[in-house]
Amino acid sequence: MSNRQPTLAFDLARDVRVLAAMASNLTPYLYEQETYGYLSGDLPRLTLGGLLLRLHRLSHLEDELDADQQNLVQDARINFEAEQAEWAVHYEAKLQEELRQRIDALDRYLQECSEGGQSCAAEYPSQAEKRTMIEHLRDEAERRDVLTEDLRARLKQVDARLQRVLHEGDFIMDDILKSAYASDKFWWMYGYIAEKR
């Protein structure tokens, strides 16, 4: 059995493409009920967490982007800001709901790990990326002054559970992203969950 900890692949061009698609599909997504919207083709589901995640990391990778990609990222940011302003109440409600759902999902994953789930270790990089989306959602909710005490307390509780099972390790994503994720703030991206023996 390999001792190499699982990592998450990263495709810069695809990230730009996904961000552009997400930003251009915010209407009607923002005023509809669904937390997970649809994008065409093989693209991931449209979520605020996914959009905020990509905006964050692509803004840190600006020097790696060609001119067309830089324009796509800039257009996505402008569109996102315009949609946030136009649909502010819907945006904030969706932000809170996605944050709640993602915290609950992370809690379920940790519960399965504590019950001896076999795929727990292998799934961790994907879960760590989702925890990163939670962080971006939390920061955005805090910035907009809509982070409830209940959500803050729930996240603190779930993080405490995660810290109990997380082992210190290497950065779980492609090294190109390391500069976007300082280990003091994004500590869960620098670790792994050990496989059950």
Secondary structure, 3 states (H helix, E strand, C coil): CCCCCCCECCCHHHHHHHHHHHHHCHHHHCCCCCCCECCCCCCCCECHHHHHHHHHHHHHCHHHCCHHHHHHHHHHHHHHHHHHHHCHHHHHHHHHHHHHHHHHHHHHHHHHHHCCCCCHHHHHHHHHHHHHHHHHHHHHHHHCCCCCHHHHHHHHHHHHHHHHHEEECCCCECHHHHHHCCCCCCHHHCEEECCCC
